[in-house]
Amino acid sequence: MNEPVLEVAILQVKAGMTASFEESFKRASRIISGMKGYRGHELQRCLEDDHRYVLLVKWDTLEDHTVGFRGSSEYAEWKSLLHHYYDPFPTVEHYNRIPLE
C-alpha cells in the first residue's frame, strides 16, 4: 500500500466554544472514520492558545479527501456539526512523508 496523504488543518475555535466544539467533533469523528480511503485521524489542542487545534487525517489518496469526502452527503453533515465554530475558516493542506532513512 502507498504512503498515506496527511491532511493538516489548523482550527481556530471561537471564544467560549471549545467544550461544545470538542463534543461536536466526537460526533463528527464517526462520520469521517467511515469514509473510503480514511486511515485515521487525531485532534490536538494547542498549549499556547487553548482555542487552537490541529486536525491530522491520513487518507489513502488526496482524492479520497478532496473528491470523495468533500463531495459526499456525509460532508454536509460534517459541515453542519463543525464549520460554525471556526473563525477564521481553516486552511487545509496535504502532505507526503519524506523518507529519512
Residue, then its C-alpha position, 0 to 999 in steps of 0.5 A: m500500500n502507498e504512503p498515506v496523504l496527511e491532511v493538516a488543518i489548523l482550527q481556530v475555535k471561537a471564544g467560549m466554544t471549545a467544550s461544545f466544539e470538542e463534543s461536536f467533533k466526537r460526533a463528527s469523528r464517526i462520520i469521517s472514520g467511515m469514509k473510503g480511503y480514511r486511515g485515521h485521524e487525531l485532534q490536538r489542542c494547542l498549549e499556547d492558545d487553548h482555542r487552537y487545534v490541529l486536525l491530522v487525517k491520513w487518507d489513502t489518496l488526496e482524492d479520497h479527501t478532496v473528491g470523495f469526502r468533500g463531495s459526499s452527503e456525509y460532508a454536509e453533515w460534517k459541515s453542519l456539526l463543525h464549520h460554525y465554530y471556526d473563525p477564521f475558516p481553516t486552511v487545509e493542506h496535504y502532505n507526503r512523508i519524506p523518507l529519512e532513512 
